[in-house]
Amino acid sequence: MKKHRLVIDHNSCSVVYFGKNTTKDRTAIIARTDDGQPLAILYNLTIHERDAFKNKFIKGVNGFTYRMPSKTYRYISTPINPCCNKGNHWDSSAINENAVGFSATLTCHTNRKALRVDPFVKKGIGEDDLTHIPAALARSARHAMEVIASIIDKSGINEPCAVFAIDQKETWYMEAYTGHQYIAVQLPDDKVFTVGNEFILSTLFDMKPRQYFTSKGLFTLPTKYGFAQYQGPHNKEHMDLALTYGPTPVANDYKFDNSRRRTWIGYRIFAPHSEEAQTYIAKHRYPPFVTPERNDLTIHDMIKTLRNRFEQVIDNPKFKEFKQDLSEHHLRLIGGCSGLQIHAIRSYANLPKEIACQQWLSFANSNFAPFLPINNGIQSIPSSYAYKPTVYDYDENSTNFIYKRLCLLGHFNWKCYGDQINRLWEGYEAIWDQEYQQVINEVKALPLAKARARISEYTNYILEEALDIAKYTYHDLLLHMMNYQNIYFHDKTRFIPVFYPLVNLNKYVKHFNWTLQQVKPNQFILKKNNDICIIKVAKPVARAKGTLTYKNKTIKVLTRFRNNELYVSKNDIDNVIKLKDINTKLRHF
């Protein structure tokens, strides 16, 4: 078993960015992991129609208040269920009708010198309101930042954080340092980054005035009160904001070190041959933006990054400090076990703004739950995803719990259970993305109303398909564990058989243009052009073994009948009749 499987990880939020010139389709992507304790917090997928917040009075959990204007935009988000949060929104991300995607927040840390001068405001805007207000008001990514800036100027903010916004042309990023000090910058199109819980923006030396805006006292307060830090001449352009407002680098500081690791890992992932990637030093200040060695990154590369658990270094003897943490500390990972709602957002430039923004959402731990594509133009949501339990308790009808319970089982044994669940979702994510691109090409020529209807139909199909897969996989894995886990408890030297998820054969093969025909109660013919595959099941019962014959080769396969439909081990199908072609197209770091 690989050593990184033994990592005990701790809560951590991380953000990831791909500039549009680094991706295959030339579309920028922003992403963030959201986490917390308790892990059983429930979200629901919600469409907030235009003017739903018109003139409404917003009140935050800390007493923050804000009056919404007379016009608000339609947006889709995942607010926390009212039974978990006393009716407050607390959305982690949102996409609106103007093709603006927004994500908040990455919690950071501010030094004491800065806070003595400008402390946080107890009733200032907080994380619970930092998403849904700009989502309902933003006409562009920059405008989203201007909305937040105007609130901070007037009411202040109650915590140090960073937020993201993206539209069809630009991506903007804001760091809020103290009660009233912040900077918002337009991110470079040719760079990528991963960021832990720390500020990363340094100097303005290479930026043009139109590429950023700041609070009034951002530069004057540090100069006046003597805590400014510089990289070069002592002027505004060379003031290092992260060093000025952030914590002083200290060796062996747990929180600081674990944040810096997640920032540094971007070099190992995207620029492994760079000088910065060769050594990790906690006190070293790594440049915030990484020039990647590839310029064909995809949404799957982003998802893989959101699932990253330091695989690039955890088993590498060169990085001894990572091994040390396996026994000394919990390790703050990007793909941690404490994920609540994880998302990646992109906005297409060549589509009408009403259907241009896409958010890939994971409703649980990203390692063992799927990322599902949600478009800003969808007209309806399946009832299962909109379901709001009235009591904070385990509810098997809750979409969150359906995904989270599968994640829980996956963590029992990464090698025998978790890895196979992860591969199951990777395969479906590739299928969904390929189909999504086909739908996008299809709706380009349609009137907007018909385009939205088609996208809604497709999105709801995926959401319901994923939920069915999660339910059946959970049941199958639970039965597998019941059959074999007792052996492990009594004799931990015994090998536990690997769990292979089953897929609905008829639905799965359709993705690859195969057809399935039942010729006898226990015999099926699988066809694609001149290729023929014969599947024989021992008995048409709930669980049985069968055979699969293809090109004169016969192997044993695991089968199951459920609701009069045949389910077969995904691993058996992929390896025998080569349906994994789409999986091989996924580029891995």
Backbone torsions as a table, in degrees:
resi	resn	phi	psi	omega
1	MET	NA	133.3	-178.6
2	LYS	-65.7	145.3	-175.0
3	LYS	-66.1	-29.8	-178.3
4	HIS	-67.1	-14.0	177.6
5	ARG	-71.8	-17.7	-177.0
6	LEU	-91.5	0.2	-178.5
7	VAL	-62.8	129.6	172.1
8	ILE	-97.9	107.2	-172.3
9	ASP	-95.7	161.5	-174.0
10	HIS	-119.2	164.7	179.2
11	ASN	-57.3	137.5	175.8
12	SER	-167.7	137.3	170.1
13	CYS	-99.0	145.9	177.3
14	SER	-139.9	152.0	174.1
15	VAL	-121.6	149.9	-179.8
16	VAL	-135.5	143.8	-178.7
17	TYR	-137.1	134.0	169.5
18	PHE	-117.6	118.5	173.4
19	GLY	-67.7	153.8	-173.0
20	LYS	-65.6	-24.1	177.9
21	ASN	-82.2	-0.9	178.1
22	THR	-103.2	-4.1	-175.9
23	THR	-106.6	157.7	-176.5
24	LYS	-64.7	-39.9	-178.5
25	ASP	-96.8	10.0	178.1
26	ARG	57.0	42.9	175.3
27	THR	-124.1	125.2	179.1
28	ALA	-67.0	154.0	178.3
29	ILE	-135.1	130.8	170.8
30	ILE	-114.2	149.9	-176.5
31	ALA	-153.8	156.6	177.9
32	ARG	-154.9	146.4	169.8
33	THR	-99.0	136.6	178.7
34	ASP	-117.6	139.0	-176.4
35	ASP	-145.1	177.4	178.7
36	GLY	171.0	177.6	178.0
37	GLN	-140.9	126.1	7.0
38	PRO	-74.5	158.2	-177.1
39	LEU	-80.9	-10.1	-175.6
40	ALA	-89.5	19.4	174.6
41	ILE	-63.8	138.9	-175.0
42	LEU	-106.5	136.5	173.4
43	TYR	-114.0	159.4	169.5
44	ASN	-136.9	148.9	179.2
45	LEU	-84.6	125.5	-171.3
46	THR	-133.6	137.2	170.7
47	ILE	-98.7	119.1	176.2
48	HIS	-100.7	110.2	-174.3
49	GLU	-70.7	163.2	179.3
50	ARG	-56.1	137.2	179.3
51	ASP	65.8	15.8	175.1
52	ALA	-63.2	-28.4	-179.7
53	PHE	-107.7	14.8	-178.0
54	LYS	-55.5	121.3	177.3
55	ASN	59.5	15.6	-178.5
56	LYS	-79.1	153.8	-179.0
57	PHE	-100.1	113.2	-178.9
58	ILE	-91.2	132.2	177.6
59	LYS	-129.1	122.3	-178.3
60	GLY	-83.8	172.0	-178.1
61	VAL	-65.6	-22.7	-177.1
62	ASN	-99.4	5.5	-178.5
63	GLY	99.8	-0.6	176.1
64	PHE	-63.0	139.7	179.0
65	THR	-130.6	148.7	-179.5
66	TYR	-155.4	133.1	178.7
67	ARG	-96.4	118.1	179.2
68	MET	-72.9	149.3	-179.5
69	PRO	-74.8	-175.6	-175.0
70	SER	-80.3	-4.2	177.3
71	LYS	-135.2	125.4	175.2
72	THR	-131.2	153.2	-174.9
73	TYR	-97.1	160.1	176.1
74	ARG	-73.3	136.2	175.4
75	TYR	-150.6	161.6	-179.4
76	ILE	-120.5	132.9	-176.7
77	SER	-151.2	-179.4	177.8
78	THR	-124.1	79.3	178.0
79	PRO	-70.9	155.1	174.6
80	ILE	-67.9	140.8	-179.4
81	ASN	-59.8	138.1	-178.3
82	PRO	-53.7	-32.8	-178.6
83	CYS	-69.6	-15.3	179.1
84	CYS	-98.6	-17.0	-167.8
85	ASN	-141.1	24.4	174.8
86	LYS	53.7	34.1	173.7
87	GLY	88.0	-4.8	178.2
88	ASN	-76.7	156.8	-173.7
89	HIS	-75.0	-65.4	179.3
90	TRP	53.1	48.9	173.4
91	ASP	-70.2	144.9	175.6
92	SER	-93.0	-28.5	-178.7
93	SER	-155.9	162.4	-179.4
94	ALA	-158.9	154.5	173.5
95	ILE	-132.1	132.3	-174.8
96	ASN	-115.4	178.3	-173.3
97	GLU	-69.2	-12.6	176.5
98	ASN	-92.2	14.2	-179.1
99	ALA	65.0	28.1	175.9
100	VAL	-98.6	127.4	174.0
101	GLY	-108.4	140.5	-175.3
102	PHE	-137.0	141.8	-178.8
103	SER	-137.9	130.3	178.1
104	ALA	-153.2	138.1	5.2
105	THR	-137.1	161.1	166.9
106	LEU	-98.5	113.8	-179.7
107	THR	-74.4	130.6	-178.2
108	CYS	-120.9	-165.9	-177.5
109	HIS	-137.6	135.9	-179.9
110	THR	-113.6	145.5	-179.1
111	ASN	-78.7	161.8	-173.7
112	ARG	-68.5	-34.2	-179.0
113	LYS	-61.3	-43.1	179.8
114	ALA	-67.9	-37.6	-177.4
115	LEU	-73.2	-25.2	175.1
116	ARG	-65.1	-33.8	-178.1
117	VAL	-81.8	-40.8	-176.6
118	ASP	-140.7	79.8	-177.3
119	PRO	-68.3	161.7	176.1
120	PHE	-66.8	151.7	-176.5
121	VAL	-95.6	121.6	-174.7
122	LYS	-56.0	-40.5	-179.3
123	LYS	-106.3	25.5	174.9
124	GLY	-78.6	173.6	179.6
125	ILE	-62.5	140.9	-178.1
126	GLY	-126.4	-177.9	-175.9
127	GLU	-57.2	-31.6	-176.1
128	ASP	-68.7	-19.2	-178.6
129	ASP	-118.4	2.0	-173.2
130	LEU	-77.9	-8.5	179.0
131	THR	-105.4	-51.8	-169.1
132	HIS	-72.8	-25.5	178.1
133	ILE	-69.5	-55.4	176.9
134	PRO	-63.8	-31.7	178.7
135	ALA	-61.9	-36.7	-179.0
136	ALA	-80.6	-13.4	-173.5
137	LEU	-117.6	-19.9	-167.7
138	ALA	-75.1	131.4	173.3
139	ARG	-94.8	-18.1	179.9
140	SER	-157.5	172.7	178.8
141	ALA	-63.6	-44.1	178.7
142	ARG	-63.8	-41.4	179.8
143	HIS	-61.9	-35.5	176.6
144	ALA	-58.9	-41.6	177.6
145	MET	-67.6	-36.7	179.0
146	GLU	-66.8	-34.8	176.5
147	VAL	-61.5	-48.5	-179.7
148	ILE	-64.8	-42.6	-179.6
149	ALA	-58.9	-42.4	-179.2
150	SER	-64.7	-34.2	178.0
151	ILE	-70.1	-43.5	179.0
152	ILE	-63.5	-41.3	178.4
153	ASP	-58.0	-38.7	-174.9
154	LYS	-88.2	-46.4	-170.8
155	SER	-112.1	-13.2	-176.4
156	GLY	79.9	176.5	178.9
157	ILE	-128.9	152.2	-173.4
158	ASN	-105.7	8.6	178.8
159	GLU	-161.1	155.3	176.3
160	PRO	-82.2	131.8	-175.4
161	CYS	-160.9	173.0	174.2
162	ALA	-131.1	144.8	-179.6
163	VAL	-134.5	157.1	-176.3
164	PHE	-118.9	150.7	167.0
165	ALA	-148.5	144.9	-178.2
166	ILE	-139.5	145.0	171.3
167	ASP	-136.8	-163.2	-174.8
168	GLN	-73.4	-14.5	-176.5
169	LYS	-118.5	-37.0	-168.9
170	GLU	-136.4	163.5	172.0
171	THR	-128.0	132.5	-179.5
172	TRP	-123.2	149.6	-174.9
173	TYR	-138.1	132.6	-178.9
174	MET	-122.5	138.7	169.9
175	GLU	-116.6	125.6	177.8
176	ALA	-106.1	115.1	-168.6
177	TYR	-92.4	-48.3	-177.7
178	THR	-132.7	-167.3	-175.1
179	GLY	-55.3	-32.4	-176.5
180	HIS	-137.0	7.3	-175.3
181	GLN	-110.6	134.0	-175.5
182	TYR	-157.8	166.0	169.7
183	ILE	-142.9	140.6	174.2
184	ALA	-120.5	132.8	-176.8
185	VAL	-130.8	149.0	171.0
186	GLN	-82.3	125.5	-174.5
187	LEU	-79.1	146.0	-179.9
188	PRO	-67.9	142.6	-176.4
189	ASP	-76.6	-18.5	-174.6
190	ASP	-104.4	16.3	-177.0
191	LYS	-123.6	164.2	171.9
192	VAL	-133.8	165.3	169.9
193	PHE	-162.3	158.0	164.9
194	THR	-121.1	142.5	-176.7
195	VAL	-136.9	132.0	172.3
196	GLY	-84.9	-160.3	-177.8
197	ASN	-80.5	67.7	179.7
198	GLU	-153.2	157.6	173.2
199	PHE	-75.3	144.2	-178.2
200	ILE	-124.2	-19.5	-174.3
201	LEU	-69.8	134.1	-175.7
202	SER	-107.0	-100.9	-175.5
203	THR	-105.1	167.8	177.7
204	LEU	-100.2	13.2	-170.4
205	PHE	-55.3	-40.9	-176.3
206	ASP	-97.7	6.4	-175.1
207	MET	-98.3	145.3	174.3
208	LYS	-90.7	153.4	-176.1
209	PRO	-53.7	-34.3	-178.1
210	ARG	-75.2	-9.0	-176.7
211	GLN	-92.9	2.6	178.9
212	TYR	-159.7	162.3	166.3
213	PHE	-149.4	155.9	-172.7
214	THR	-136.9	169.1	169.9
215	SER	-71.4	162.6	-173.6
216	LYS	-65.7	-38.1	-174.3
217	GLY	-98.8	11.9	-173.1
218	LEU	-55.6	-41.3	-177.1
219	PHE	-99.0	-30.4	-175.6
220	THR	-74.9	-35.7	-179.5
221	LEU	-63.1	-49.1	178.7
222	PRO	-61.0	-37.6	179.1
223	THR	-66.6	-45.2	-177.4
224	LYS	-65.5	-38.6	-174.2
225	TYR	-104.0	7.0	167.4
226	GLY	77.4	26.9	176.3
227	PHE	-117.6	15.1	179.3
228	ALA	-71.4	142.9	175.9
229	GLN	-122.8	140.6	-172.9
230	TYR	-126.5	156.7	168.2
231	GLN	-123.2	84.4	-176.3
232	GLY	117.0	-152.0	-178.7
233	PRO	-59.0	151.5	-179.1
234	HIS	-81.3	74.5	174.8
235	ASN	-140.4	174.0	-173.2
236	LYS	-57.2	-43.3	-175.3
237	GLU	-63.8	-25.4	-175.4
238	HIS	-105.7	2.2	175.7
239	MET	-67.6	127.7	178.8
240	ASP	-87.2	107.3	-172.2
241	LEU	-68.9	-41.1	-179.2
242	ALA	-64.9	-39.3	177.7
243	LEU	-73.5	-33.6	-179.3
244	THR	-69.4	-45.4	-175.1
245	TYR	-101.1	-21.6	-177.3
246	GLY	-86.6	175.9	179.9
247	PRO	-69.4	151.3	176.3
248	THR	-71.3	131.0	179.2
249	PRO	-58.7	125.2	-179.2
250	VAL	-130.0	129.2	179.4
251	ALA	-64.4	141.2	176.5
252	ASN	66.8	15.4	173.6
253	ASP	-81.2	119.4	-169.3
254	TYR	-60.1	-55.3	-176.1
255	LYS	-65.9	-43.9	-179.1
256	PHE	-63.4	-47.2	-177.0
257	ASP	-61.5	-43.0	-178.3
258	ASN	-69.4	-28.7	174.2
259	SER	-71.3	-45.4	-178.1
260	ARG	-62.6	-33.3	178.6
261	ARG	-59.9	-43.6	-177.3
262	ARG	-70.9	-28.1	174.5
263	THR	-72.7	-43.0	-178.8
264	TRP	-68.1	-32.6	-174.5
265	ILE	-61.5	-21.6	176.3
266	GLY	-58.5	-34.7	177.2
267	TYR	-67.6	-40.9	179.5
268	ARG	-67.6	-32.9	-178.5
269	ILE	-77.8	-49.9	-168.2
270	PHE	-101.1	-23.3	180.0
271	ALA	-139.0	62.5	-172.6
272	PRO	-62.9	-19.2	-179.4
273	HIS	-97.1	2.6	179.4
274	SER	-73.6	160.0	179.8
275	GLU	-62.7	-39.5	-177.7
276	GLU	-64.8	-29.7	-175.4
277	ALA	-75.1	-14.5	-171.5
278	GLN	-79.0	-23.9	-176.4
279	THR	-142.0	138.1	173.3
280	TYR	-107.0	124.3	176.6
281	ILE	-130.8	120.7	-173.5
282	ALA	-58.8	-38.4	-174.8
283	LYS	-83.4	-8.4	-177.5
284	HIS	-76.2	140.3	177.6
285	ARG	-93.3	105.5	-179.7
286	TYR	-83.6	137.9	176.6
287	PRO	-53.8	137.7	-172.1
288	PRO	-67.0	-32.3	-174.6
289	PHE	-107.1	135.0	-176.9
290	VAL	-105.7	133.9	171.6
291	THR	-89.6	109.8	-173.6
292	PRO	-74.2	154.8	178.1
293	GLU	-81.7	-9.5	176.3
294	ARG	-121.0	149.5	174.4
295	ASN	-123.8	26.1	179.0
296	ASP	-127.0	37.5	-179.8
297	LEU	-65.9	151.4	-177.7
298	THR	-128.7	175.9	176.7
299	ILE	-62.2	-28.1	179.3
300	HIS	-72.5	-32.8	173.4
301	ASP	-65.7	-37.2	177.0
302	MET	-65.0	-46.2	179.8
303	ILE	-61.4	-40.9	178.4
304	LYS	-62.3	-36.9	177.3
305	THR	-66.4	-40.0	178.5
306	LEU	-66.5	-17.9	176.2
307	ARG	-98.2	4.3	-173.3
308	ASN	-65.2	133.8	178.4
309	ARG	-125.9	38.8	178.6
310	PHE	62.5	33.0	179.9
311	GLU	-59.5	-26.8	-177.1
312	GLN	-69.0	-19.5	-173.4
313	VAL	-131.6	-18.6	-169.9
314	ILE	-63.4	-30.0	179.2
315	ASP	-104.5	7.9	-177.9
316	ASN	-92.9	115.7	-177.6
317	PRO	-60.7	-15.5	179.2
318	LYS	-65.6	-26.3	-176.0
319	PHE	-111.2	75.2	-173.0
320	LYS	-64.8	-32.6	-175.6
321	GLU	-64.7	-25.3	177.8
322	PHE	-71.5	-40.1	178.1
323	LYS	-64.5	-36.8	179.1
324	GLN	-58.0	-41.4	-175.9
325	ASP	-68.2	-17.9	179.5
326	LEU	-63.7	-29.6	-178.6
327	SER	-107.0	-21.9	-173.6
328	GLU	-96.2	-34.6	-173.5
329	HIS	-142.4	161.2	163.4
330	HIS	-71.3	143.8	-177.9
331	LEU	-103.1	128.5	178.1
332	ARG	-84.5	109.9	-175.3
333	LEU	-105.5	166.3	170.1
334	ILE	-75.1	-52.7	178.7
335	GLY	-90.0	66.1	-177.5
336	GLY	-81.9	170.5	-178.5
337	CYS	-80.2	-9.8	-171.6
338	SER	-98.7	20.4	-178.7
339	GLY	-64.5	135.6	178.6
340	LEU	-107.9	-53.0	178.5
341	GLN	-147.8	117.6	-173.7
342	ILE	-121.9	139.5	-170.9
343	HIS	-146.6	154.0	171.4
344	ALA	-134.3	133.0	-172.6
345	ILE	-126.5	135.3	173.5
346	ARG	-138.4	154.7	-176.3
347	SER	-132.3	116.0	-174.8
348	TYR	-78.2	133.4	-178.5
349	ALA	-78.7	-21.6	-172.2
350	ASN	-100.5	19.9	179.1
351	LEU	-125.5	156.3	172.2
352	PRO	-57.1	141.9	-173.5
353	LYS	-58.0	-27.9	-177.7
354	GLU	-68.1	-17.0	179.6
355	ILE	-132.2	19.8	-171.1
356	ALA	-93.2	-18.6	-173.2
357	CYS	-101.0	130.6	-177.8
358	GLN	-126.5	133.4	177.0
359	GLN	-120.0	125.5	174.0
360	TRP	-93.4	115.3	-172.5
361	LEU	-112.6	136.5	169.2
362	SER	-116.2	126.6	-174.2
363	PHE	-90.6	9.2	179.9
364	ALA	-158.0	-159.7	176.8
365	ASN	-55.0	126.3	-172.9
366	SER	-69.9	-18.2	-178.7
367	ASN	-70.1	-35.6	-174.0
368	PHE	-125.1	13.1	174.9
369	ALA	-123.0	152.5	-176.1
370	PRO	-82.3	157.3	167.3
371	PHE	-95.9	128.3	-173.6
372	LEU	-117.0	130.6	-177.5
373	PRO	-78.0	124.2	178.2
374	ILE	-120.1	128.4	-179.6
375	ASN	-100.5	146.1	-178.2
376	ASN	-69.1	-9.8	-179.1
377	GLY	-97.7	1.8	-176.3
378	ILE	-62.2	144.4	-175.0
379	GLN	-97.9	-20.0	-178.7
380	SER	-149.5	165.8	-179.4
381	ILE	-131.4	137.8	176.8
382	PRO	-56.3	143.6	-176.2
383	SER	-58.3	-31.3	-179.2
384	SER	-64.0	-34.8	-179.3
385	TYR	-83.3	-22.1	177.7
386	ALA	-91.7	-3.9	-175.1
387	TYR	-61.4	133.7	-179.3
388	LYS	-124.1	101.3	176.5
389	PRO	-59.1	145.3	-178.9
390	THR	-87.7	-18.3	-178.7
391	VAL	-125.8	138.7	178.7
392	TYR	-78.4	92.3	-178.5
393	ASP	-159.7	167.8	178.0
394	TYR	-62.4	131.0	-178.1
395	ASP	-139.8	113.2	-175.8
396	GLU	-69.6	-8.5	175.5
397	ASN	-89.5	-7.6	-179.2
398	SER	-78.4	127.4	178.4
399	THR	-56.8	-43.3	179.2
400	ASN	-55.3	-48.0	-176.6
401	PHE	-68.9	-32.4	178.6
402	ILE	-61.1	-41.7	177.8
403	TYR	-77.8	-39.0	-175.2
404	LYS	-69.6	-33.2	179.8
405	ARG	-68.7	-32.8	175.3
406	LEU	-67.9	-39.3	176.1
407	CYS	-60.1	-40.5	-179.1
408	LEU	-60.0	-44.8	179.3
409	LEU	-66.6	-36.7	179.9
410	GLY	-61.4	-32.0	-178.1
411	HIS	-76.1	-14.8	179.7
412	PHE	-62.8	-37.5	-179.5
413	ASN	-154.0	99.9	-177.0
414	TRP	-58.7	-43.8	-172.8
415	LYS	-69.7	-43.3	-174.5
416	CYS	-89.7	-26.9	-176.4
417	TYR	-117.7	-55.6	-169.7
418	GLY	-61.6	-44.5	-177.0
419	ASP	-61.2	-37.4	-179.3
420	GLN	-71.2	-36.8	176.6
421	ILE	-65.1	-41.8	178.9
422	ASN	-59.8	-44.3	-179.6
423	ARG	-67.2	-34.1	176.8
424	LEU	-58.3	-50.4	-177.9
425	TRP	-69.7	-36.0	176.7
426	GLU	-57.9	-42.5	179.6
427	GLY	-64.3	-44.3	179.8
428	TYR	-69.1	-36.3	177.9
429	GLU	-61.2	-38.6	177.5
430	ALA	-65.8	-40.6	177.9
431	ILE	-63.2	-48.4	-177.7
432	TRP	-62.4	-39.6	179.9
433	ASP	-66.2	-42.9	178.6
434	GLN	-62.3	-43.8	178.2
435	GLU	-66.1	-38.1	179.6
436	TYR	-60.7	-42.0	178.7
437	GLN	-63.1	-36.3	177.2
438	GLN	-65.8	-40.9	178.3
439	VAL	-65.1	-41.9	179.0
440	ILE	-59.5	-45.7	178.7
441	ASN	-64.2	-33.5	-179.4
442	GLU	-69.4	-40.3	-172.6
443	VAL	-85.7	-9.3	-179.7
444	LYS	-56.5	-35.2	-176.3
445	ALA	-91.5	-0.2	-176.4
446	LEU	-93.4	154.4	169.3
447	PRO	-58.8	152.8	-173.3
448	LEU	-56.0	-43.0	-178.3
449	ALA	-61.3	-43.7	178.9
450	LYS	-70.1	-34.8	178.0
451	ALA	-63.2	-44.6	178.9
452	ARG	-64.5	-39.0	179.0
453	ALA	-63.4	-41.4	-179.8
454	ARG	-67.4	-42.6	179.3
455	ILE	-65.5	-38.9	177.8
456	SER	-62.5	-44.6	179.5
457	GLU	-59.1	-45.7	-178.5
458	TYR	-67.8	-44.1	-179.0
459	THR	-61.3	-45.5	179.9
460	ASN	-63.9	-34.8	176.1
461	TYR	-60.6	-45.8	-179.8
462	ILE	-64.9	-45.9	-178.0
463	LEU	-58.8	-43.2	-179.2
464	GLU	-72.9	-37.1	177.6
465	GLU	-62.4	-45.6	-178.9
466	ALA	-62.1	-39.6	-179.2
467	LEU	-66.6	-40.4	176.6
468	ASP	-62.7	-42.7	179.2
469	ILE	-61.8	-43.3	-179.9
470	ALA	-63.3	-40.4	179.7
471	LYS	-63.6	-51.0	-175.8
472	TYR	-68.6	-37.1	178.7
473	THR	-65.3	-39.0	176.9
474	TYR	-60.6	-46.9	-179.7
475	HIS	-62.6	-44.0	-179.0
476	ASP	-65.6	-41.8	-179.7
477	LEU	-67.9	-39.3	178.9
478	LEU	-60.9	-42.3	178.1
479	LEU	-65.2	-40.9	177.9
480	HIS	-59.8	-44.2	-179.5
481	MET	-65.7	-39.0	178.1
482	MET	-62.5	-35.9	-178.1
483	ASN	-73.0	-30.2	-169.6
484	TYR	-122.9	-18.2	-173.5
485	GLN	-67.3	-30.0	179.9
486	ASN	-62.3	-33.8	177.2
487	ILE	-61.7	-43.3	-176.9
488	TYR	-67.2	-39.9	-179.1
489	PHE	-63.0	-36.4	-177.3
490	HIS	-87.5	-28.5	-179.7
491	ASP	-145.1	95.6	-173.4
492	LYS	-75.4	-0.8	174.8
493	THR	-87.5	-12.4	-178.9
494	ARG	-74.9	149.1	179.8
495	PHE	-86.8	130.2	175.8
496	ILE	-90.1	126.1	178.3
497	PRO	-57.2	139.2	179.1
498	VAL	-68.5	138.7	177.8
499	PHE	-86.6	127.2	177.1
500	TYR	-113.1	117.5	-179.5
501	PRO	-61.7	149.5	176.4
502	LEU	-102.2	148.1	178.7
503	VAL	-124.0	150.6	174.3
504	ASN	-66.6	109.5	-169.7
505	LEU	-61.0	-43.1	-177.5
506	ASN	-62.4	-44.6	-179.4
507	LYS	-73.5	-38.2	-175.4
508	TYR	-67.0	-44.7	-175.6
509	VAL	-71.4	-22.4	177.6
510	LYS	-60.6	-31.6	179.0
511	HIS	-62.0	-22.9	-174.8
512	PHE	-115.3	17.2	174.9
513	ASN	66.9	29.5	171.2
514	TRP	-99.3	154.4	175.9
515	THR	-118.4	146.5	-178.8
516	LEU	-118.4	130.5	-179.8
517	GLN	-129.6	129.2	177.3
518	GLN	-90.8	115.0	-176.7
519	VAL	-100.2	-23.6	175.6
520	LYS	-142.8	165.6	179.2
521	PRO	-54.7	-29.6	-178.6
522	ASN	-123.0	20.9	-179.2
523	GLN	-135.9	135.4	-176.8
524	PHE	-131.8	145.5	177.1
525	ILE	-114.3	126.7	178.6
526	LEU	-109.9	124.3	-175.2
527	LYS	-127.6	144.8	170.4
528	LYS	-152.7	109.7	-174.7
529	ASN	55.8	-118.2	-179.5
530	ASN	-96.2	0.6	179.1
531	ASP	-85.2	133.8	178.7
532	ILE	-130.6	134.7	179.1
533	CYS	-127.8	132.6	-178.5
534	ILE	-109.8	125.7	178.1
535	ILE	-116.3	124.3	177.1
536	LYS	-117.5	130.7	179.4
537	VAL	-105.5	136.6	-178.3
538	ALA	-56.8	-47.1	177.7
539	LYS	-147.5	142.7	176.4
540	PRO	-77.2	66.2	-177.1
541	VAL	-121.1	-179.9	-174.5
542	ALA	-58.3	-40.3	-177.3
543	ARG	-144.0	124.2	-177.8
544	ALA	-156.6	166.1	173.8
545	LYS	-100.8	153.3	179.7
546	GLY	-145.2	-171.7	177.6
547	THR	-128.1	151.5	177.6
548	LEU	-129.5	121.4	-178.9
549	THR	-111.1	125.1	-178.0
550	TYR	-147.8	125.7	-179.1
551	LYS	52.0	48.2	176.4
552	ASN	64.8	16.9	177.0
553	LYS	-117.9	129.6	-178.1
554	THR	-117.1	130.1	176.9
555	ILE	-130.5	162.3	175.4
556	LYS	-83.4	141.1	178.5
557	VAL	-133.2	154.1	176.4
558	LEU	-91.1	129.4	-177.6
559	THR	-129.2	165.0	175.4
560	ARG	-157.5	137.7	172.5
561	PHE	-99.0	128.4	179.1
562	ARG	-140.9	123.4	-178.1
563	ASN	54.1	40.4	178.3
564	ASN	64.6	19.6	177.3
565	GLU	-122.0	149.8	-175.7
566	LEU	-90.3	129.3	174.2
567	TYR	-114.1	138.0	-178.2
568	VAL	-133.4	148.8	178.1
569	SER	-55.1	124.6	179.6
570	LYS	-58.9	-38.3	-179.4
571	ASN	-62.5	-42.2	179.3
572	ASP	-63.7	-45.6	-179.0
573	ILE	-64.6	-47.7	-177.2
574	ASP	-61.4	-41.3	-174.3
575	ASN	-79.5	-23.9	-174.6
576	VAL	-93.4	-50.5	-176.2
577	ILE	-106.2	16.1	169.2
578	LYS	59.8	38.3	175.5
579	LEU	-76.9	-2.6	-177.6
580	LYS	-83.1	12.6	179.9
581	ASP	-52.1	-42.0	-177.6
582	ILE	-67.6	-31.1	178.8
583	ASN	-68.6	-34.7	-177.6
584	THR	-69.5	-16.1	178.6
585	LYS	-78.2	-13.3	179.5
586	LEU	-72.9	121.1	179.1
587	ARG	-80.8	133.7	-179.8
588	HIS	-114.8	145.0	-179.4
589	PHE	-73.4	NA	NA
